[in-house]
Amino acid sequence: MSIQEEKKSESFTENAVAVSNDDDDFRLLTAEARQAGERALVRKLDCRLMTTAVVIFILNYIDRVAITTARLQGLEQDLGLTTVQYETILAILYATYCPIQIPSNMILGYISRPSIYIGACVVGWGLTSALTGVTTNFSGIMACRVCIGIPEAAFYPGVMYLLSRWYTRKELAARSAWFYCGSLISNAFGSLIAAGILARMQGGAITMSFGFLTMCPHNTRWLNAAERRLSQVRLAEDAGEADKDSDDVTIYDGFWLAIKDPKTIIFMFMTCMQLLGLSFTNFFPTPPWIFTSVCCVLSAWHADRSGERFFHIAGWWWVVIIGYVISLCTMATGGRYFSLFLMTSGYCGFALTLTWVANAIPRPPAKRAAAIGLVNGFGNLGNLIGSYIWNASWGPEYHQSMIIALCSLLLSSALGFLMRWILIKENKNMDMEEKRLMEGPGRRRIEEAARLEGITFEEAVKRRKGFRYLY
């Protein structure tokens, strides 16, 4: 047996332990039951996990935009706020939201019951959001905004990490898009819903009632033992090794592994530039966001079918650039309104960004969790910077703002292309390594295995081919 075959065999065995010793646990791994069992498992995950995540994400954005809706109903007059103080209240959220994402995801990778951790965070930001309604001055609302960023930081990158613990590479993009549609729907209707509940600030109370999410594949109570084992084995097969940290990997090791990987740094700056280029988000009406939601799901579905990542992400940035160019060239209502649809479509690319991170930095899980936190935490600095480039004094044309955003997307595209080149190069290196292992004794073992299984040599090689990055 070759080195890689031994590694893969050990990984599959390791990834399927700790469920139970009952032979019935393996019934979904047989050739006859595997396909139907896997379809049923994915349907159950979609119904239970995805539905809860999307609803909570919608509530998350409703709580976040409630303060902008409150401004229209006299928040500044009620609390005696100046324009600068109001802008500070909006921006201060990122002081905790961005940096806390990193340690939060590191912790999440070592918690056996993520439902307790993320559920507690959901209750925490719901409670803080509700308390915002009883503040009476600038200091009180500032304290609430600082505190609400702490529990909110755990949710988006945390759920993206959990999705990568459940879904294979060819399933993850579509689920990430459905999840992110919660944000897009909130952008479309969040202000309307927030206005409806603002009188009593009940949005936070509603959010608190959804403070439950899910657990990990090996200990989830709403799956039976056979389904838990199948969920572990299919992830091991997808990556060629178990989705489990070795005993000697600590929470800090995952962070250092991620920060020392050049791919993480590239993704961090790519995401920051991307969000700076998409920082128009608070100025747009409902129709473009509905259009974007549809495009987001269709794009992600095709990304999963094709296994391609870069063009399904960067392609939407280029559509945004076209939208900016149109807006720079005209002040006609029709032309500018059409450009809105092009510009909002950029979030179809952002919805798949952390999916690409999970695909490009898959193992060990501690490294993947830290990388997702680093990329999303640092990337959201783009939103913070973006809140200052859409200066009212540059309106109504906003030419300077659009040029800054356009240049940011060009830089993000260059970084994305660099990432694609790196992953293609690493795949070629793995091809060369496998080719070397298949020569001499390695080839004879594959030929013997093919003879015993009654398949061709080419089919045996295809089965043996290991993990490859999606680019």
Salt bridges, closest charged atoms under 4 A:
GLU5 OE2 - ARG464 NE 3.62
ASP24 OD2 - ARG27 NE 3.20
ASP25 OD2 - ARG229 NH2 3.61
GLU38 OE1 - ARG34 NE 2.97
GLU38 OE2 - ARG234 NH1 3.05
ASP46 OD2 - ARG175 NH2 2.87
GLU76 OE1 - ARG71 NE 2.94
GLU152 OE1 - ARG64 NH2 2.81
GLU171 OE1 - ARG234 NH2 2.81
GLU227 OE1 - LYS44 NZ 3.13
GLU237 OE1 - ARG34 NH2 2.70
ASP238 OD1 - ARG169 NE 3.34
GLU241 OE2 - LYS7 NZ 3.96
ASP243 OD2 - ARG165 NE 2.85
ASP243 OD1 - ARG363 NH1 3.30
ASP243 OD1 - ARG368 NH1 3.05
ASP261 OD2 - LYS263 NZ 3.20
ASP261 OD2 - LYS367 NZ 2.87
ASP304 OD1 - ARG309 NH2 3.74
GLU308 OE1 - HIS312 ND1 2.63
GLU426 OE2 - LYS263 NZ 3.70
ASP431 OD1 - LYS465 NZ 3.32
ASP431 OD1 - ARG468 NH2 2.81
GLU433 OE2 - ARG436 NH2 2.64
GLU434 OE1 - ARG468 NH2 3.14
GLU447 OE2 - ARG443 NE 3.14
GLU448 OE2 - ARG451 NH2 2.45
GLU453 OE1 - ARG463 NH1 2.54
